[in-house]
Amino acid sequence: MNRKNIRFAFFQILSLILLALGVAGVIISGLGAGAVDALAYFLMRSTKLLDVGNWTIIINVSLVLFLLITTRKLAVLFTLLVVFVMGEAINIWINSFEKIFNLVLKDGQTLFSTDRLLIAIIIALVSLVVMAISVAIMIKEKTVKSPYDEFAIFLADKLNNYSLAKILLDGTFMLVAFLIAILTKGVNFTEQINVFSLIIVFGLGPLINLFTNLFTNGIKNKKQLVVSE
């Protein structure tokens, strides 16, 4: 294994672990999650059979199968590795948060629901930054994308508009999550569809751009400094 492959594998795993940490932190805060994460959470709450990470795997595997059937591109199968690592990492981080804060997520217990608003806000904001950093690493190092991102690109090709495709995709997943929540007894949709959901939709993109530029310009400046010396 050459240095290039080792570097690729390192940043692929690092970015997934960081992204899973960010997702778990946002969910455990209870202030509002992203579309896929909210759907995975409410599927867990409605069935009480699988954890959030396992439902994340199932959702993304479904997207992989759809892409495989419609595009017939075998390369999409590589994203399955991302799915399983991501799903297991989310479960590990959520279990860690549950132990630290004495919570049971399957029962709807989050930092916000247990009246720890300040801690919830801090965890949610830090998690948002961690998510942005992880995606910026993926972009810079050109690692394998998730099936959800691949599906957004697939949809964008059909609509000739990535922003519209992303809005439609996120909106559809959020709508399904909302419907599952209101149809599940003892579950309130505000457990994961809340104010922070909007912050993720409108704030994550600019943050990703910020860190991508920082990483790129930082490396360029370092190279220029080495050359000048």
Secondary structure, DSSP 8 states (H G I E B T S, - for coil): --HHHHHHHHHHHHHHHHHHHHHHHHHHHTS---HHHHHHHHHHHHH-SS-HHHHHHHHHHHHHHHHHHHH--GGGGGHHHHHHHHHHHHHHHHHHHHHHHT--GGGT--TTTTT-HHHHHHHHHHHHHHHHHHHHHHHHHT----HHHHHHHHHHHHHT-HHHHHHHHHHHHHHHHHHHHHHSTT--GGGTSSHHHHHHHHHHHHHHHHHHHHHHHHHHHHHHHHHH-
